[in-house]
Amino acid sequence: MFYIHSAPESSYARALLGLLLDRQFWPDYQLPLGVELPGTEANNTVPGLSIAPNPSSGAFTLDLGQYCAEPILIEIRDLAGRSIYSLEFPEGQRFEIDLSRQPTGLYFFEAVSEGERIGTLKGIVK
């Protein structure tokens, strides 16, 4: 039986590599354990934008709030970073987005206005 004790300066992946390769540690090597998407570090509150209901069976209402007077581009990506939809909305307050044909999971709604990223909302399809 093996026990992996992680120290603050190490990660589970490094400890596992060390165990598999019969070493104490694996210096200066990091394993990519996920996809980092731009804007995903923020929480789900973007001033002037909201998405509801969340979680949803796939039917979302996007409220553009303060951005309703200008066209806005919404890029929808799955957890792996693949683009699912790219939708440009004209001026207006609320729009319906249907992801009911997509698998359950977490989706990122990146909002772009006048070439600048406004923020990223997270939506869950259950």
C-alpha positions as a Markdown table, in Angstrom:
| # | Residue | x | y | z |
|---|---|---|---|---|
| 1 | Met | 0.0 | 0.0 | 0.0 |
| 2 | Phe | 1.3 | 3.5 | -0.9 |
| 3 | Tyr | 0.6 | 6.7 | 0.9 |
| 4 | Ile | 1.2 | 10.0 | -0.8 |
| 5 | His | 1.9 | 12.8 | 1.6 |
| 6 | Ser | 1.8 | 16.2 | -0.1 |
| 7 | Ala | 3.9 | 19.0 | 1.2 |
| 8 | Pro | 2.8 | 22.6 | 0.7 |
| 9 | Glu | 5.4 | 23.1 | -2.1 |
| 10 | Ser | 4.4 | 20.0 | -4.0 |
| 11 | Ser | 1.3 | 18.8 | -5.8 |
| 12 | Tyr | -0.4 | 15.5 | -6.0 |
| 13 | Ala | 0.8 | 15.0 | -9.6 |
| 14 | Arg | 4.4 | 15.6 | -8.6 |
| 15 | Ala | 4.1 | 13.2 | -5.7 |
| 16 | Leu | 2.6 | 10.6 | -7.9 |
| 17 | Leu | 5.3 | 11.0 | -10.6 |
| 18 | Gly | 7.9 | 10.7 | -7.9 |
| 19 | Leu | 6.3 | 7.5 | -6.6 |
| 20 | Leu | 6.0 | 6.0 | -10.1 |
| 21 | Leu | 9.6 | 6.8 | -11.0 |
| 22 | Asp | 10.9 | 5.8 | -7.5 |
| 23 | Arg | 12.1 | 9.3 | -6.6 |
| 24 | Gln | 11.5 | 11.5 | -3.6 |
| 25 | Phe | 10.2 | 14.4 | -5.7 |
| 26 | Trp | 9.9 | 15.6 | -9.3 |
| 27 | Pro | 11.5 | 19.1 | -9.5 |
| 28 | Asp | 10.7 | 21.8 | -12.1 |
| 29 | Tyr | 8.1 | 19.8 | -13.9 |
| 30 | Gln | 4.4 | 20.6 | -13.9 |
| 31 | Leu | 1.5 | 18.7 | -15.4 |
| 32 | Pro | -1.2 | 20.6 | -17.1 |
| 33 | Leu | -4.3 | 19.5 | -15.2 |
| 34 | Gly | -7.0 | 21.6 | -17.0 |
| 35 | Val | -7.8 | 24.2 | -19.5 |
| 36 | Glu | -7.5 | 27.8 | -18.5 |
| 37 | Leu | -10.0 | 30.0 | -20.2 |
| 38 | Pro | -9.7 | 33.8 | -20.3 |
| 39 | Gly | -12.1 | 35.4 | -17.8 |
| 40 | Thr | -12.9 | 32.2 | -15.9 |
| 41 | Glu | -11.1 | 33.3 | -12.8 |
| 42 | Ala | -13.9 | 35.8 | -12.1 |
| 43 | Asn | -17.0 | 35.0 | -10.2 |
| 44 | Asn | -20.3 | 34.9 | -11.9 |
| 45 | Thr | -21.2 | 38.6 | -11.3 |
| 46 | Val | -20.4 | 40.9 | -14.2 |
| 47 | Pro | -21.8 | 44.4 | -13.7 |
| 48 | Gly | -24.7 | 44.9 | -16.1 |
| 49 | Leu | -25.0 | 41.3 | -17.3 |
| 50 | Ser | -26.9 | 38.4 | -15.9 |
| 51 | Ile | -28.0 | 34.9 | -16.9 |
| 52 | Ala | -31.0 | 33.1 | -15.5 |
| 53 | Pro | -32.1 | 30.6 | -14.4 |
| 54 | Asn | -28.9 | 29.1 | -13.4 |
| 55 | Pro | -28.6 | 26.1 | -13.2 |
| 56 | Ser | -31.0 | 25.4 | -16.1 |
| 57 | Ser | -32.2 | 22.5 | -18.3 |
| 58 | Gly | -30.7 | 24.5 | -21.1 |
| 59 | Ala | -32.9 | 27.5 | -21.7 |
| 60 | Phe | -31.2 | 30.6 | -20.4 |
| 61 | Thr | -32.3 | 34.2 | -20.5 |
| 62 | Leu | -29.4 | 36.6 | -21.0 |
| 63 | Asp | -30.1 | 40.1 | -19.6 |
| 64 | Leu | -27.7 | 42.7 | -21.1 |
| 65 | Gly | -28.7 | 45.4 | -18.6 |
| 66 | Gln | -26.5 | 48.5 | -19.2 |
| 67 | Tyr | -25.2 | 47.1 | -22.5 |
| 68 | Cys | -28.6 | 47.1 | -24.2 |
| 69 | Ala | -27.9 | 50.2 | -26.4 |
| 70 | Glu | -25.0 | 48.5 | -28.2 |
| 71 | Pro | -24.5 | 45.2 | -30.1 |
| 72 | Ile | -22.8 | 42.5 | -28.0 |
| 73 | Leu | -21.1 | 39.3 | -29.0 |
| 74 | Ile | -21.6 | 36.2 | -26.8 |
| 75 | Glu | -19.1 | 33.4 | -27.2 |
| 76 | Ile | -20.3 | 30.2 | -25.5 |
| 77 | Arg | -17.6 | 27.6 | -24.6 |
| 78 | Asp | -17.7 | 24.2 | -22.9 |
| 79 | Leu | -15.5 | 23.2 | -20.0 |
| 80 | Ala | -12.8 | 21.9 | -22.4 |
| 81 | Gly | -12.7 | 25.4 | -24.1 |
| 82 | Arg | -14.4 | 24.3 | -27.3 |
| 83 | Ser | -16.6 | 27.0 | -28.9 |
| 84 | Ile | -20.2 | 25.9 | -28.8 |
| 85 | Tyr | -21.9 | 29.0 | -30.2 |
| 86 | Ser | -20.9 | 32.5 | -31.2 |
| 87 | Leu | -23.9 | 34.8 | -31.2 |
| 88 | Glu | -24.1 | 38.5 | -31.9 |
| 89 | Phe | -27.1 | 40.2 | -30.3 |
| 90 | Pro | -28.3 | 43.6 | -31.6 |
| 91 | Glu | -29.3 | 46.3 | -29.3 |
| 92 | Gly | -31.9 | 45.1 | -26.8 |
| 93 | Gln | -32.4 | 44.1 | -23.2 |
| 94 | Arg | -33.1 | 40.3 | -23.0 |
| 95 | Phe | -32.4 | 37.4 | -25.2 |
| 96 | Glu | -33.1 | 33.6 | -25.0 |
| 97 | Ile | -30.2 | 31.1 | -25.5 |
| 98 | Asp | -31.1 | 27.4 | -25.9 |
| 99 | Leu | -28.4 | 24.9 | -24.9 |
| 100 | Ser | -30.9 | 22.1 | -24.2 |
| 101 | Arg | -29.3 | 19.9 | -26.9 |
| 102 | Gln | -25.8 | 20.2 | -25.3 |
| 103 | Pro | -24.6 | 17.7 | -22.7 |
| 104 | Thr | -25.0 | 18.6 | -19.0 |
| 105 | Gly | -22.1 | 20.5 | -17.6 |
| 106 | Leu | -20.6 | 23.9 | -17.1 |
| 107 | Tyr | -20.6 | 26.5 | -19.9 |
| 108 | Phe | -18.8 | 29.9 | -20.1 |
| 109 | Phe | -20.6 | 32.8 | -21.7 |
| 110 | Glu | -18.0 | 35.4 | -22.7 |
| 111 | Ala | -19.4 | 38.8 | -23.5 |
| 112 | Val | -17.6 | 41.2 | -25.9 |
| 113 | Ser | -18.7 | 44.7 | -26.8 |
| 114 | Glu | -16.9 | 47.0 | -29.2 |
| 115 | Gly | -13.9 | 44.6 | -29.4 |
| 116 | Glu | -13.4 | 44.6 | -25.6 |
| 117 | Arg | -14.2 | 41.7 | -23.3 |
| 118 | Ile | -16.8 | 42.7 | -20.7 |
| 119 | Gly | -16.6 | 39.5 | -18.7 |
| 120 | Thr | -17.5 | 35.9 | -18.5 |
| 121 | Leu | -20.6 | 34.4 | -16.9 |
| 122 | Lys | -20.9 | 30.7 | -16.0 |
| 123 | Gly | -24.0 | 28.7 | -16.7 |
| 124 | Ile | -24.8 | 25.1 | -15.7 |
| 125 | Val | -26.9 | 22.8 | -17.9 |
| 126 | Lys | -28.4 | 20.1 | -15.7 |
